[in-house]
């Protein structure tokens, strides 16, 4: 993708040149200068479809437009409760693998990971209807907080 920026006194625009499926396309995007509090300007692109101020204009199917015009959503907007728990557990595991910044942080993260992990296993097994997990819950091998969670 090639681009040209035109910054005349009255005309500010970005000219994008690209090709999709072997077809060459050129799109002109207007730029808007917004004065900053302590001097200078911040430049925003105006979406060619909605004329909204944007910092990012994704190209989807060869069309340059803002996220709202393409009806794109963030991945977090379509997560359910179980996905959010998995995401939190992944973040805890990632931070545990990093070099600890403070000693008590590692202990706290380990405890958080153990708590999240203990909730994840019965939730996943409960949704699947896993017989072995049900038997394990009936025997009481999970902590009492999880059993209270499932019964409540």
C-alpha positions in Angstrom: 0.0 0.0 0.0 1.4 3.3 -1.0 0.4 6.7 0.3 0.9 10.4 -0.3 0.3 13.2 2.3 -0.8 16.6 1.0 -0.5 19.4 3.7 -1.3 22.7 2.0 -2.6 25.6 4.1 -6.3 24.9 3.5 -6.1 21.3 2.1 -5.0 18.4 4.2 -5.5 15.0 2.8 -4.0 11.5 2.6 -4.0 9.8 -0.8 -3.9 6.0 -0.5 -3.0 3.8 -3.5 -3.5 0.1 -3.2 -4.7 -2.9 -5.2 -7.2 -5.6 -4.3 -7.7 -8.7 -6.5 -5.4 -7.2 -9.1 -7.5 -4.0 -9.4 -5.7 -0.7 -8.6 -7.6 1.7 -6.3 -7.0 5.2 -5.0 -8.8 6.7 -2.0 -8.5 10.2 -0.8 -9.0 10.7 3.0 -9.4 14.2 4.4 -7.3 15.0 7.5 -8.6 17.2 10.3 -6.2 19.1 12.6 -7.3 19.5 16.2 -5.3 22.0 18.3 -3.6 20.4 21.4 -3.8 22.0 24.8 -0.1 22.9 25.1 0.4 23.8 21.4 0.7 21.8 18.2 -2.0 19.8 16.5 -3.2 16.2 16.4 -4.3 15.0 13.0 -7.3 12.7 12.6 -8.5 11.0 9.4 -12.1 11.6 8.4 -13.8 8.3 7.5 -14.8 8.4 3.8 -18.2 6.8 4.6 -19.3 8.3 7.9 -17.1 11.4 8.2 -16.1 10.4 11.7 -12.8 11.3 13.2 -10.6 8.2 13.3 -7.0 7.4 14.2 -7.3 4.0 12.4 -9.0 3.2 9.1 -9.0 -0.6 8.5 -9.1 -1.9 5.0 -11.8 -4.7 4.8 -12.6 -6.2 1.4 -10.7 -3.5 -0.4 -12.8 -0.7 1.2 -11.2 1.9 3.5 -13.6 3.0 6.3 -13.8 3.3 10.1 -14.6 0.4 12.4 -18.2 1.4 12.8 -18.8 1.6 9.0 -17.4 -1.9 8.6 -19.5 -3.0 11.6 -16.4 -4.5 13.2 -16.4 -5.3 16.9 -13.7 -5.9 19.5 -13.2 -9.6 20.6 -14.0 -8.7 24.2 -17.5 -7.6 23.1 -18.5 -11.2 22.2 -17.0 -12.9 25.2 -19.2 -14.8 27.7 -18.5 -15.4 31.4 -16.4 -18.5 30.8 -14.3 -16.8 28.1 -13.6 -13.9 30.5 -12.4 -16.4 33.2 -10.1 -18.0 30.7 -8.7 -14.6 29.7 -8.0 -13.7 33.3 -6.3 -17.0 33.9 -4.1 -16.5 30.8 -3.1 -13.1 32.0 -2.2 -14.4 35.4 -0.1 -17.2 33.9 1.6 -14.8 31.6 2.6 -12.5 34.5 3.8 -15.5 36.5 6.2 -16.4 33.6 7.7 -12.9 33.6 10.5 -11.9 36.0 8.8 -10.9 39.3 9.1 -7.2 40.1 8.4 -7.7 43.8 8.4 -10.8 46.0 4.9 -10.4 47.3 3.5 -9.9 43.8 4.5 -13.4 42.8 2.7 -14.9 45.9 -0.4 -12.9 45.2 -0.5 -13.9 41.5 0.1 -17.5 42.3 -2.9 -17.4 44.7 -5.0 -15.6 42.1 -4.1 -18.2 39.4 -4.9 -21.0 41.8 -8.3 -19.5 42.6 -9.1 -18.9 38.9 -7.8 -22.3 37.9 -9.9 -24.0 40.6 -13.0 -22.3 39.3 -12.2 -23.0 35.7 -11.9 -26.8 36.0 -15.3 -27.5 37.6 -17.0 -24.9 35.3 -15.6 -26.5 32.2 -16.4 -30.0 33.4 -19.9 -28.9 34.5 -20.7 -27.4 31.1 -19.5 -30.6 29.3 -21.5 -32.8 31.7 -18.3 -34.8 32.4 -19.3 -37.8 34.6 -15.8 -38.1 36.3 -16.0 -34.4 37.3 -19.5 -34.8 38.7 -18.3 -37.8 40.8 -15.3 -35.8 42.0 -17.6 -32.9 43.1 -19.9 -35.4 44.9 -17.0 -36.8 46.8 -16.1 -33.3 47.9 -12.6 -33.0 46.4 -13.2 -29.4 45.3 -13.0 -26.6 47.8 -16.2 -25.6 49.5 -16.3 -22.2 47.8 -16.7 -23.9 44.4 -19.5 -26.2 45.7 -21.2 -23.1 47.1 -20.7 -21.4 43.7 -22.4 -24.3 41.9 -25.3 -24.7 44.3 -26.0 -20.9 44.4 
